[in-house]
Amino acid sequence: MQKHTEQKFSCEMCNASFTKKRYLQAHVQTHSIEKPYHCEACDSTFRIKSALKRHVHTHTGEKPYSCEVCSASFVEKSQLMIHIRRHTGEKPYGCEVCGASFIRNSELVVHVRTHTGEKPYCCELCGSSFTDKSQLTVHMRRHTGVKPHSCDVCSSSFTTKSELEIHVRTHTREKPFPCEVCGSAFAGKSQLKLHMQIHADNESYSYGVCESSFKLRSESEIHANSHVGEKHSCEICSTTFTRKDSLRAHVRTHTGEKPFSCQMCNVSFTRKYSLKEHMQKHTGEKPHSCQVCGLSFLRKTNLQRHVQIHTGEKPFSCDICSSSFRDKYNLTVHMQIHTGKKPYSCELCFSSFTTSSLLKRHLKKHTKNNFNSD
C-alpha cells in the first residue's frame, strides 16, 4: 500500500508552509495591513479571528483552561500546556551553543541572542537596544514615567510586576534569597545578583595571619578563631595587630618608607594597592562598573556603596530605634540624635552641629550678615 504524502500549503510571500489550507489562510492575514475583526467593547481591530477571540477574554475575564495541579487558569489551551511544563520540568527547546534548555521556543530565541549579540528592539528616544520586546516595553516606561503596578499597602507604584513583588516584601520583611558567601539575605533574586558583584573579584577568602584561603567567608571566619590571641606588635609604639601585613604597613608610618612610587608624577605610597588606585587617576580607568546603570567607579568600595542604592540594602542598623543606613558614617551621624553629641562648633557664636555640612551652612549666615552690615 502506497504511503500517503501529506500535502503542503505554502505562503507565496514568505515561503512558510502549512499542513492545512485554513492554517495558510490565517497566516496570509498576518501579511495584510487590513484588520477586519473588530472588538465591540473597545474598538480594537485584529487581522485574524482567533486574535480577536483571545482579546475578548481580557474584557470578560474568562479563563476556560485550568491546571489540575495548582488550579491556575488561562485564556488559551496553549498557555495551559506551557504552564504544565513548569510542574513536569519539561524543557523541550535546547540551545545548540551552550546546551541550556527552555520551556518556550520564544525563550530560546531570546537566549540565542546572548550568543549572537543581536538586539533587534531599539528605543527611538535614546537609542538603547534590547534582545527582547518586553525589555523595550519596560524601558519605555522609564521615559514616559508610566508605573502600572501599584502596592495595595502603601500605594507606591512600579514599572514592573517583579519590582512590585520585591517592594511588597519590605512590608512582609520576607527575604527569601540568601547569599551563600556572606549570609546576607535579599527580597529579590535580582538584588542578590547585584550583591554578588561585591564578591565577584574574590574567588577565595584568605586570612592575613597565615597563607590559608577559603571559598566562603564563613569558613575563613571559623578558621580565624584558631588564631585568636595571636598579636603582632610594633616595636616602636607597641600598637598590636592581628595580621602581619597590617603590621608591616603600620611600621612604614614610623620609618617614612614609601616603597611604591608612581612613575608619572613621583608620588609614593606605603601600600601597593594605594599605588594601583593612584595610577587609575592618570589613566582615567574606572574598573568597577555597576551592571544595572553602567556607572563606573575608581574604587570597589564606592561600587559596593552604589549597588546598595539598587538593592535597597542597609546593613548598618541603630540599636536604639532600628533605623538602618547604607554606610557606617550615616549611622554614626544618626546616633548623635540619640546621644545629643554635636562635635562641630562655630567659632563665631559657639553654636554646635552634628555634621560638618550643617556647620558650613551655618557659617554662610555669618558671611551674609557681615556683607549686609557693610
Buried (B, 14 or more C-beta within 10 A) or exposed (E): EEEEEEEEBEBEEEEBEBEEEEEBEBBBBEEEEEBEBEBEEEEBEBBBEEBBEBBBBEEEEEBEBEBEEEEBBBBBEEBBEBBBBBEEEEBEBEBEEEEBBBBEEBBBBBBBBEEEEEBEBEBEEEEBBBBBEEBBBBBBBEEEEEBEBEBEEEEBBBBBEBBBEBBBBBEEEEBEBEBEBBEBBBBBEBBBBBBBBBBEEEEEBEBBBBEBEBEBBBBBEEBBEEBEEBEBEBEEEEBEBBBEEBBBBBBBEEEEEBEBEBEEEEEBBBBEEBBEBBBBBEEEEBBBEBEBEEBEBBBBEBBBBBBBBBBBBBEBEBEEEEBBBBBEEBBBBBBBEEEEEBEBEBEEEEBBBBBEEBBEEBBEEBEEEEEEEE
